[in-house]
Amino acid sequence: MNPVEVRGLAKSFGEVRAVCGIDLDVLPGEIVGFLGPNGAGKTTAIRCLLDLIRPTAGTLRLFGEDARRGGVRARRRVAYVPGELRLPPRATAHELLHEVARLRGDCDPVRRAELVGRLGLDPHRPAKTLSTGNRRKVALIAAFMTRADLLILDEPTSGLDPLLQQTFRELVREAKGRGTAVLLSSHVLAEVQRTADRAVILRQGRIIAEGTVADLRGRAAQRVEAVFAGPPPDLAAVPGVTDLAVDGQHVRARLSGPPGPLLAALARADVTAVDIAEPDLDDAFRGLYDDRKEATL
Ligand SMILES: Nc1ncnc2c1ncn2[C@@H]1O[C@H](COP(=O)(O)OP(=O)(O)OP(=O)(O)O)[C@@H](O)[C@H]1O
């Protein structure tokens, strides 16, 4: 039974088609990055999966159970960190975590204390006095202290400094090591690139690309820079070269597909330096993230 199995999910809010028929699977021990620009429909899909809102169409299953009819049983195996946190203002982090542990019954107090230490949280301050990042820490500790088989994390690192983002990535990898599945929603490509096995890219409610992080990076255009001893050759007609920019003897471009034709063109010219950068997910989806452009993947 897969932790997540979604088929044909659609959700409209009146005229607004937030999610337009998506399929989504998360397997045991798999980290799936759920990516997309603001308003792409990530949170809506997650809220449907957790039965917080009702889908317009589609079937949603958690561990083989219908997310609505069998949802209560299935959700015992899920820990969820929402993107927008509302914590009871007067309760301290310690009290909140204690209450979550009591309600769930699958939390280890030693593990909780370890996480409080690793994330550097002062557990004795009331929630209303905590900064955004510290509130996020409370929610992350509440999720990671459970023995959930599926973590659903919506924009989990917003408000965390780079060091804590690193700790977060370690926690996700450790969870995966224990066989926990993770659905990690984010609009930060670098975060997904560093943690996820697979990424699903949503735009305007539709999946526009999905695959392993390595696959998706492989499809990206590489950034190329070259410096010539004299006037640069015209590279505009070289197959695979786009976004050409010439500044004196310095040329910048993007390269898709095999590098042979460009390397041949460079070798014929008086080139003094060449740099071809390994593409990252950011390169892969630069175009896709721009709602004004047509998707090309
Ligand atoms: N309750 C609602 N009523 C009306 N429209 C909504 C509601 N919730 C979401 N939407 C709309 O649905 C679309 C998808 O929003 P959603 O919050 O799911 O996107 P998202 O990918 O999670 O974005 P973000 O990264 O900004 O959180 C947006 O156009 C949003 O305005």
The ligand as an ORCA input file, in Angstrom:
! r2SCAN-3c Opt
* xyz 0 1
  N     -10.092     28.882     -0.198
  C      -9.859     29.366     -1.404
  N     -10.764     30.099     -2.077
  C     -10.540     30.561     -3.321
  N      -9.391     30.360     -3.997
  C      -8.431     29.631     -3.390
  C      -8.616     29.106     -2.066
  N      -7.488     28.425     -1.733
  C      -6.653     28.518     -2.790
  N      -7.214     29.244     -3.788
  C      -6.618     29.546     -5.098
  O      -6.175     28.320     -5.650
  C      -4.961     28.499     -6.347
  C      -3.909     27.557     -5.793
  O      -3.530     27.991     -4.486
  P      -2.580     27.136     -3.544
  O      -2.526     27.832     -2.228
  O      -3.006     25.718     -3.560
  O      -1.168     27.269     -4.302
  P       0.273     26.902     -3.782
  O       0.948     26.208     -4.917
  O       0.208     26.196     -2.483
  O       0.911     28.348     -3.609
  P       1.908     28.936     -2.496
  O       3.280     28.436     -2.878
  O       1.775     30.406     -2.702
  O       1.432     28.463     -1.151
  C      -4.606     29.972     -6.228
  O      -5.090     30.624     -7.382
  C      -5.368     30.399     -4.995
  O      -5.687     31.768     -5.057
*
